[in-house]
């Protein structure tokens, strides 16, 4: 049997490898604690579950949904963007619901990339940006991010040939994996660059509402003229602890939203309507859930930062996202080797920075989505490791 070359070239997905590592160590009898995957441990707010339960009882919601989503959900997204970002969206032309933002991110290159075209992918970055490009037959050109630049790309250093062939520039702020944030001045420069080079900006805003210390994240669509060149992915997964329900949205440039909708109508049948009703309730009535979740994540962040500094890692506490990104201690060169030593000697799993691209080498990422008791146990072990005391 011969498989397609695109599948033969497909690397193991990052978090599948982490899951394999955890399973192997547990099979050896190790009590493994994973700080690797950004999947909120906090439950979906109860009032949203109650909405879902009521919606699930409606026979109309037992049938195929529409790929472009309920009109009521598209209107709720538009209301959210107006209230949250001061951005006016046409719910019928500039909004499409997604079965999680990963689905839309994976499908977008099918709308814009032909064989030989380029997608500009920031490095380190979310692996799906490059994987979607590969499935579409395109070429990924990595745009390095550097700590000294605040993990923002130097757009003027993108090679001229890559810029000429580029069809998409991927941006992601608040950033995964680094936790970096971008101000409106950066987005203004990015929009001007995209306009000059006739490139679509795809901004991944999955962590818009996971913020700390008074920081407020921006939408790229707040920039005048951004909708001429940009679309934005947003998600209820992290804001409302709804990763398992798979509901998100893409908004922005009408032509790109229309293309993405047409791709989706041929490949999926949309989000189950009961889940869409839950999403409407979340967007129209967030209550205090986001504030409370962020209070918990901020407390965990502060504990993680303190222990990582004991280990000799160098970092700045992030203003947003579910992650702490830290430079390895002096003398350490390989993020993979450092992470492997931690799991071997402490049973604590962290993500090597190199997993997100060459520019992530020399760093590790720790997620804040582990329950408090398990997180405290992990931090106790890491603190012992830092002092040279036996752990396991």
C-alpha positions as CSV (number, residue, x, y, z in Angstrom):
1,X,0.0,0.0,0.0
2,X,1.4,3.4,-1.0
3,X,0.4,6.5,1.1
4,X,0.3,10.0,-0.3
5,X,3.6,11.8,0.0
6,X,2.0,14.6,2.1
7,X,1.2,12.0,4.7
8,X,4.6,10.4,4.5
9,X,6.2,13.8,5.1
10,X,3.9,14.6,8.0
11,X,5.8,14.8,11.3
12,X,4.3,13.5,14.5
13,X,2.1,16.2,16.0
14,X,3.9,17.9,18.9
15,X,1.5,17.0,21.6
16,X,1.1,13.4,20.3
17,X,4.8,13.0,21.1
18,X,4.3,14.5,24.6
19,X,1.5,12.0,25.2
20,X,3.8,9.2,24.1
21,X,6.4,10.3,26.6
22,X,3.9,10.5,29.4
23,X,2.5,7.0,28.6
24,X,6.1,5.5,28.5
25,X,7.1,6.9,31.9
26,X,3.8,5.9,33.5
27,X,4.3,2.4,32.2
28,X,7.6,2.5,34.1
29,X,5.7,3.3,37.3
30,X,6.5,7.0,37.4
31,X,3.9,9.4,38.7
32,X,4.1,11.8,35.8
33,X,2.8,15.4,36.0
34,X,2.4,17.1,32.7
35,X,3.0,20.8,32.4
36,X,3.1,20.5,28.6
37,X,-0.3,20.9,27.0
38,X,-2.4,24.1,27.2
39,X,-5.8,22.5,27.8
40,X,-7.7,24.3,30.6
41,X,-8.3,22.1,33.6
42,X,-11.0,24.5,34.9
43,X,-14.5,23.4,33.9
44,X,-16.8,25.2,31.5
45,X,-18.9,27.6,33.5
46,X,-22.0,25.9,34.9
47,X,-24.5,28.3,33.3
48,X,-23.2,27.5,29.9
49,X,-23.5,23.7,30.5
50,X,-27.1,24.4,31.5
51,X,-27.7,26.2,28.3
52,X,-26.2,23.3,26.3
53,X,-28.4,20.8,28.2
54,X,-31.6,22.7,27.3
55,X,-30.5,23.1,23.7
56,X,-29.7,19.4,23.4
57,X,-33.3,18.6,24.1
58,X,-34.6,20.5,21.0
59,X,-35.2,18.2,18.1
60,X,-34.2,20.9,15.7
61,X,-30.7,20.7,17.1
62,X,-30.5,16.9,16.4
63,X,-30.1,17.4,12.6
64,X,-27.3,18.6,10.4
65,X,-26.2,22.1,11.2
66,X,-25.1,24.6,8.5
67,X,-21.4,25.0,7.7
68,X,-21.7,28.8,8.0
69,X,-23.3,28.6,11.4
70,X,-26.5,29.9,12.9
71,X,-27.2,33.5,12.0
72,X,-27.7,34.1,15.7
73,X,-24.2,33.0,16.4
74,X,-22.7,35.1,13.7
75,X,-24.6,38.1,15.1
76,X,-23.3,37.3,18.7
77,X,-19.7,37.2,17.4
78,X,-20.3,40.7,15.8
79,X,-21.7,42.0,19.1
80,X,-18.7,40.6,21.0
81,X,-16.2,42.3,18.7
82,X,-18.1,45.6,19.0
83,X,-18.1,45.4,22.8
84,X,-14.7,44.0,23.3
85,X,-12.6,45.6,20.5
86,X,-14.8,48.4,19.1
87,X,-14.8,46.7,15.7
88,X,-17.9,46.6,13.6
89,X,-18.4,43.4,11.6
90,X,-21.0,42.3,9.1
91,X,-22.2,39.0,10.5
92,X,-23.3,37.7,7.1
93,X,-20.2,38.7,5.2
94,X,-17.3,39.0,7.7
95,X,-17.9,36.2,10.2
96,X,-17.7,32.4,9.9
97,X,-18.0,30.0,12.9
98,X,-15.4,27.2,13.1
99,X,-15.2,23.8,14.7
100,X,-12.3,25.1,16.9
101,X,-9.8,27.6,15.5
102,X,-7.4,24.7,14.6
103,X,-9.9,23.6,12.0
104,X,-10.0,27.1,10.4
105,X,-6.2,27.5,10.6
106,X,-5.7,24.2,8.9
107,X,-8.2,25.0,6.1
108,X,-7.2,28.6,5.4
109,X,-4.1,27.7,3.2
110,X,-6.5,25.8,0.9
111,X,-8.1,29.2,0.2
112,X,-4.9,31.1,-0.6
113,X,-2.0,28.8,-1.3
114,X,-1.3,27.1,-4.6
115,X,1.8,24.9,-5.2
116,X,4.9,27.1,-5.2
117,X,3.3,29.8,-3.1
118,X,4.7,30.8,0.3
119,X,3.3,31.1,3.8
120,X,5.4,33.2,6.2
121,X,5.3,31.5,9.6
122,X,6.7,33.0,12.7
123,X,9.3,30.8,14.5
124,X,8.8,29.7,17.2
125,X,5.1,29.2,16.5
126,X,2.1,27.0,16.5
127,X,2.9,23.9,14.3
128,X,-0.5,23.9,12.4
129,X,0.4,27.1,10.5
130,X,3.1,25.1,8.6
131,X,1.2,21.8,8.5
132,X,-1.8,23.5,6.8
133,X,0.6,25.1,4.2
134,X,2.1,21.7,3.5
135,X,-1.3,20.1,2.9
136,X,-2.1,22.9,0.4
137,X,1.1,22.2,-1.5
138,X,2.8,25.4,-0.5
139,X,6.2,26.3,1.0
140,X,6.7,27.5,4.6
141,X,9.3,30.3,5.0
142,X,10.2,30.8,8.7
143,X,10.3,34.3,10.1
144,X,12.5,34.2,13.2
145,X,11.3,35.8,16.5
146,X,13.9,37.0,19.0
147,X,13.8,37.7,22.6
148,X,15.5,41.1,22.2
149,X,12.7,42.2,19.9
150,X,10.0,41.2,22.3
151,X,9.3,38.2,20.1
152,X,7.9,40.4,17.3
153,X,9.1,39.7,13.7
154,X,11.4,42.0,11.8
155,X,9.1,42.4,8.8
156,X,11.7,44.5,6.9
157,X,14.1,41.5,7.0
158,X,11.8,39.1,5.3
159,X,13.7,38.1,2.1
160,X,12.4,39.9,-1.0
161,X,11.8,36.6,-2.9
162,X,9.8,35.2,0.0
163,X,7.8,38.4,0.3
164,X,7.1,38.3,-3.5
165,X,5.8,34.7,-3.4
166,X,4.0,35.0,-0.1
167,X,0.3,34.7,0.2
168,X,-0.1,34.5,4.0
169,X,1.7,36.0,6.9
170,X,0.8,34.3,10.2
171,X,0.8,36.3,13.4
172,X,-0.2,35.3,16.9
173,X,-0.5,37.7,19.8
174,X,-0.8,37.0,22.7
175,X,1.7,34.5,21.5
176,X,2.0,30.8,21.8
177,X,4.5,29.6,22.9
178,X,6.3,32.8,24.2
179,X,3.4,34.7,25.9
180,X,4.6,37.8,24.1
181,X,2.1,40.6,23.3
182,X,1.8,43.2,20.5
183,X,0.7,46.8,20.6
184,X,-1.4,48.6,17.9
185,X,1.7,50.2,16.5
186,X,3.1,46.8,15.6
187,X,-0.2,45.8,14.0
188,X,-0.2,49.1,12.0
189,X,3.3,48.3,10.6
190,X,2.1,44.7,9.8
191,X,-0.9,46.0,7.9
192,X,1.2,48.4,5.9
193,X,3.7,45.7,5.1
194,X,0.9,43.3,4.0
195,X,-0.7,46.0,1.8
196,X,2.6,46.8,0.2
197,X,3.3,43.1,-0.6
198,X,-0.3,42.0,-1.4
199,X,-0.2,39.4,1.4
200,X,-3.1,38.3,3.6
201,X,-2.4,38.5,7.4
202,X,-3.9,35.7,9.4
203,X,-3.9,36.7,13.0
204,X,-4.5,34.0,15.6
205,X,-6.1,35.7,18.7
206,X,-6.9,32.5,20.6
207,X,-5.6,34.0,23.9
208,X,-7.3,37.4,23.6
209,X,-8.9,37.1,27.0
210,X,-6.3,35.2,29.0
211,X,-4.6,38.3,30.3
212,X,-3.0,39.5,33.6
213,X,-2.0,42.6,35.5
214,X,-4.5,44.9,33.7
215,X,-3.2,44.1,30.2
216,X,-5.8,44.2,27.4
217,X,-5.1,42.4,24.2
218,X,-5.8,44.0,20.8
219,X,-7.5,42.7,17.7
220,X,-5.6,43.5,14.5
221,X,-8.9,44.6,13.1
222,X,-8.8,47.6,15.4
223,X,-6.3,49.1,12.9
224,X,-7.8,51.3,10.2
225,X,-7.8,49.4,6.9
226,X,-6.9,46.1,8.4
227,X,-9.9,44.3,6.9
228,X,-8.4,45.1,3.4
229,X,-5.6,42.6,4.1
230,X,-6.4,40.6,7.3
231,X,-8.6,38.0,8.9
232,X,-8.5,37.0,12.5
233,X,-9.1,33.6,14.3
234,X,-10.7,33.8,17.7
235,X,-11.9,31.0,20.0
236,X,-14.0,30.3,23.1
237,X,-11.7,27.5,24.0
238,X,-9.4,29.4,26.3
239,X,-11.6,32.3,27.3
240,X,-14.4,30.1,28.6
241,X,-12.6,26.7,29.2
242,X,-14.5,25.2,26.2
243,X,-11.7,23.3,24.4
244,X,-13.7,20.1,24.3
245,X,-16.7,21.8,22.7
246,X,-14.8,22.9,19.6
247,X,-16.3,26.4,18.8
248,X,-14.4,29.4,17.4
249,X,-14.7,31.9,14.6
250,X,-12.8,33.6,11.8
251,X,-13.6,37.3,11.1
252,X,-12.4,40.0,8.8
253,X,-11.8,40.4,5.1
254,X,-14.9,39.5,3.2
255,X,-13.3,37.7,0.3
256,X,-11.2,35.5,2.5
257,X,-14.1,34.7,4.8
258,X,-16.2,33.7,1.8
259,X,-13.4,31.5,0.5
260,X,-13.0,29.8,3.9
261,X,-16.8,29.3,4.1
262,X,-16.8,27.6,0.7
263,X,-14.0,25.3,1.7
264,X,-15.9,24.4,4.9
265,X,-19.2,23.7,3.1
266,X,-17.4,21.0,1.1
267,X,-15.5,19.5,4.0
268,X,-17.6,19.7,7.1
269,X,-21.2,20.2,8.3
270,X,-20.6,22.8,10.9
271,X,-20.7,23.0,14.7
272,X,-23.6,21.1,16.4
273,X,-26.3,23.6,17.0
274,X,-26.7,22.9,20.7
275,X,-23.0,23.9,21.1
276,X,-23.7,27.0,19.0
277,X,-26.4,28.0,21.4
278,X,-24.0,27.6,24.3
279,X,-21.5,29.8,22.5
280,X,-24.1,32.5,22.0
281,X,-24.8,32.5,25.7
282,X,-21.1,32.8,26.4
283,X,-20.5,35.7,24.1
284,X,-23.7,37.6,25.1
285,X,-23.3,37.0,28.9
286,X,-19.7,36.2,29.9
287,X,-20.5,37.0,33.6
288,X,-17.5,36.9,35.8
289,X,-16.0,33.7,34.4
290,X,-13.2,35.2,32.5
291,X,-12.1,37.4,35.4
292,X,-12.1,34.4,37.8
293,X,-10.3,32.1,35.5
294,X,-7.6,34.7,34.9
295,X,-7.2,35.2,38.6
296,X,-6.4,31.5,39.0
297,X,-4.0,31.5,36.1
298,X,-2.2,34.6,37.4
299,X,-1.7,33.0,40.8
300,X,-0.3,29.8,39.1
301,X,1.9,32.0,36.9
302,X,3.5,33.7,39.9
303,X,4.3,30.3,41.5
304,X,5.8,28.9,38.3
305,X,7.9,32.0,37.7
306,X,9.4,31.8,41.3
307,X,10.4,28.1,41.0
308,X,11.8,28.4,37.5
309,X,14.0,31.2,38.8
310,X,15.2,28.8,41.5
311,X,16.2,26.5,38.6
312,X,18.3,29.2,37.1
313,X,15.9,29.8,34.2
314,X,15.7,33.4,32.9
315,X,12.2,34.8,32.1
316,X,9.8,37.7,32.3
317,X,6.3,37.0,33.8
318,X,3.9,36.9,30.8
319,X,1.1,39.5,30.5
320,X,-1.1,37.0,28.7
321,X,-1.6,33.4,27.5
322,X,-1.6,30.2,29.4
323,X,2.2,29.7,29.2
324,X,5.4,30.6,30.9
325,X,8.4,30.7,28.4
326,X,11.8,30.6,29.9
327,X,15.4,30.6,28.7
328,X,17.5,27.6,29.9
329,X,20.0,28.0,32.7
330,X,23.5,29.1,31.6
331,X,25.5,26.2,30.3
332,X,22.4,24.4,29.0
333,X,22.2,24.2,25.2
334,X,19.5,21.7,24.3
335,X,15.9,22.3,25.3
336,X,15.2,18.6,24.4
337,X,17.9,17.3,26.7
338,X,16.9,19.6,29.5
339,X,13.2,18.5,29.3
340,X,14.3,14.9,29.1
341,X,16.4,15.2,32.2
342,X,13.5,16.8,34.1
343,X,11.1,14.0,33.2
344,X,13.6,11.4,34.1
345,X,14.6,12.9,37.4
346,X,11.4,14.5,38.6
347,X,8.6,13.0,36.5
348,X,7.6,16.5,35.4
349,X,6.9,17.1,31.7
350,X,7.7,20.5,30.1
351,X,7.7,21.3,26.4
352,X,11.1,21.9,24.7
353,X,11.2,25.2,22.9
354,X,12.8,23.6,19.8
355,X,9.5,21.8,19.3
356,X,8.1,25.1,18.0
357,X,10.9,25.8,15.6
358,X,14.6,26.5,15.5
359,X,14.2,29.9,17.1
360,X,12.7,28.2,20.1
361,X,15.9,26.3,20.9
362,X,17.3,27.3,24.3
363,X,13.9,27.7,25.9
364,X,11.1,25.6,27.5
365,X,7.4,26.2,27.8
366,X,5.3,25.5,30.8
367,X,1.5,25.4,30.8
368,X,-0.6,26.9,33.6
369,X,-3.5,24.4,33.0
370,X,-2.6,21.8,35.6
371,X,-4.9,21.5,38.7
372,X,-3.5,23.3,41.7
373,X,-2.6,20.3,43.8
374,X,-0.8,18.6,40.9
375,X,0.9,21.9,40.0
376,X,2.1,22.3,43.5
377,X,3.5,18.8,43.6
378,X,5.3,19.4,40.3
379,X,6.8,22.7,41.6
380,X,7.9,21.0,44.8
381,X,9.7,18.4,42.8
382,X,11.4,21.0,40.6
383,X,12.4,23.0,43.6
384,X,14.1,19.9,45.1
385,X,15.8,19.3,41.7
386,X,17.1,22.8,41.8
387,X,18.7,22.2,45.2
388,X,20.2,18.9,44.1
389,X,17.9,16.9,46.4
390,X,16.6,13.5,45.3
391,X,13.1,13.6,43.9
392,X,11.8,10.3,42.7
